Amino acid sequence: MRKKILIGQAGGPTAVINASLAAFVEELSHLHHISYIVNGYEGLANNNIVNGTDALHDQIIQHRNVPGACLGSGRYPSDETAIKKSLKTIMDRNVDVLVMIGGNGTMAALAQIEQLARENKYKLQVIGIPKTVDNDLGGTDHAPGFASAASYVAQSCVDNSRDLMAMNNFEQVRIIETMGRNSGWLAAASGFFTQHVSEGPHYIGLPEKSFDLEEFLEVVKSSIDKYGYCLAVVSEGVRLPNGLSRSKEVNGREVLGGVAETLKCIIEEGMGVNVRAETLGINQRCLSLDSSSIDFQEAEQCGTFAAKLLQNNITGVMVSFSRGEDSLNYMNLIDVPLRDVLAAGERKLPDEFIKDLPKYYKWLSPLIAKNHMVYPTPIIKGDVYAET
Amino acid sequence: MRKKILIGQAGGPTAVINASLAAFVEELSHLHHISYIVNGYEGLANNNIVNGTDALHDQIIQHRNVPGACLGSGRYPSDETAIKKSLKTIMDRNVDVLVMIGGNGTMAALAQIEQLARENKYKLQVIGIPKTVDNDLGGTDHAPGFASAASYVAQSCVDNSRDLMAMNNFEQVRIIETMGRNSGWLAAASGFFTQHVSEGPHYIGLPEKSFDLEEFLEVVKSSIDKYGYCLAVVSEGVRLPNGLSRSKEVNGREVLGGVAETLKCIIEEGMGVNVRAETLGINQRCLSLDSSSIDFQEAEQCGTFAAKLLQNNITGVMVSFSRGEDSLNYMNLIDVPLRDVLAAGERKLPDEFIKDLPKYYKWLSPLIAKNHMVYPTPIIKGDVYAET
């Protein structure tokens, strides 16, 4: 049976989200009719759909390695009205299958649409393809997009460390702020490439832990004493005490950030040292230079696996990675019910990793290509030659 | 004759400054005695010198591809006292040759030390090796460090553009702030990888031009009308009118920045659109992922050429690139008198490039490796399918 498929991308783009789309299209465009949703759920609710021609399929496949979401993505509140309008688009167009590539919010909306279709006795197959840089998506070991972002964070930190140790007569503290929303996966990845203790990061602030200002200041002070500088990493989701937080709202969605800048002011006032606040910014989710090759492959595998689920008439599921029990390195592709994804909720960095970062880095290592050079021992420590 | 050499690194590090040092050491460590200055001019003034052993030479050579300045660098005001103390270090140690790797300030201090040595009838050979990410160093076509930074800026902009076009129902304007101090070379490089006019940057703010707020707002508005979003790039050195500038002083040195953040506030207040200010930050000068391979080679060539000048007893000069008259692609290594470097002053982006960016990109192209993928035509324009 030739199915009518609608596919879209939702939420913040990643460096590899187009790879999932391209692989899916390549697999199915000759078997079924695919139409594309412009700008994610907003386009679905507002019937902003583009008919898939051979030329368009080809153009999408050409976007395989391009960052950003080539169909348009964005944020859109999935309230009751939006869900109803989305189903109307689907029913008016006699759509058989809805496929969305996205994170937690995307999967929640997908489940609501499926539910409403069922209540309306409309037969709809729904499939979710995972995507997140924050790794906060439940129901899967990890999701495409995260590894590229984690690798970028880790490389930025070790390179910033080498820069900072050279500049410590001008700048003693550098605070690097990462993405991650309410989960610390990205911030904690900052030390992944560290080979020498003096490289740091000497402090990692995670949203999962309550922030202790005194402890933080103590680490900064002792690192300066020991190395001549301090490299600190904080997640955008760290909640500062006493209303110091600078998060704000844009279109009803909380936009995090400003933790590094706030801590910079606190340190400069209290310690009389120079501090730089560095926000790694959108490059974490879009810079194509560091897209992990494994991440790309996995993003493609997710698209291909979604095509297989579609062919097998599986519905109400998200594509998911399950790690082989016998080997950390072996990833199985499976499907998990959307209700399990939702039940899992926003995924946090587990305690076992927070307490044991090397254990986390072992978990992370099959996801990140080993293209990082091993840096030699630093030569200068503060203002003295560091004897090796 | 076996010479006593002192070598140091000064100013902000780059991704390739260690390559110049490594090449120099590799060339001469078996012929002369090399000692190393810790933390640039501060170390020279304060007699903070490390004796060069075979083990240390090897360790330095291992830093060839590592970002940061492995000897320690930093900022230090070269006032009369510092210059006198520097010469004292040199004379007390019977140093024959002083070699410094750095930018404008480094070369100025080098010339002052040479002058003072001459007044004291102390025979001192001085050689400068160029380094800058801002490309504001006079007396040379360009300097190592710049190409890697320019390439990073250009890649960040084209990737941010793909991200922004996917997010335009959430964020309509993104303002990217680059380094460059008072010169626009880095900011202007932002469009180097652009293949499609919709990618932008739709506006580039340069320190060489006076900032026209009305013109800027007009470009932002018309880009949003045309594409659904606007990607603007501003140099940290752009001077905003009416005291809006947010530059500040750290240790007597003006630290630029904050232009993007200020413009963000102005647009959000005036236009009712969402704006993100992105500062590309220290990764511009340290991220090893995008160090242009040509930049690395040139940094090494500068170190090797400095060794040759030393062997030939040339003094009072800086290593310099001169572009072949008959071919844009051919770079000659020459030496230029330090007084000519100083006379040239802070190097600005010339008018011919400001008025004709494609001409600038032609000039830039032999410095940047051609590893950028050609991105296909964007699929979505605002909220409609962009027919090709």
Interface residues (C-beta under 8 A of the other chain):
Chain A: Q9 G12 P13 A15 V38 N39 G40 E42 G43 N48 V50 A55 L56 Q59 I60 Q62 H63 N65 V66 P67 G68 A69 C70 L71 G72 S73 G74 R75 Y76 Y152 Q155 S156 D159 N160 S161 R162 D163 L164 M165 A166 M167 N168 N169 F170 E171 R174 V250 N251 R253 N274 R276 E278 T279 L280 G281 I282 N283 R285 C286 L287 S288 L289 D290 M373 Y375 P376 T377 P378 I379 I380 D383 V384 Y385 T388
Chain B: Q9 G12 P13 A15 V38 N39 E42 G43 N48 V50 A55 L56 Q59 I60 Q62 H63 N65 V66 P67 G68 A69 C70 L71 G72 S73 G74 R75 Y76 Y152 Q155 S156 D159 N160 S161 R162 D163 L164 M165 A166 M167 N168 N169 F170 E171 R174 V250 N251 R253 N274 R276 E278 T279 L280 G281 I282 N283 R285 C286 L287 S288 L289 D290 M373 Y375 P376 T377 P378 I379 I380 D383 V384 Y385 T388
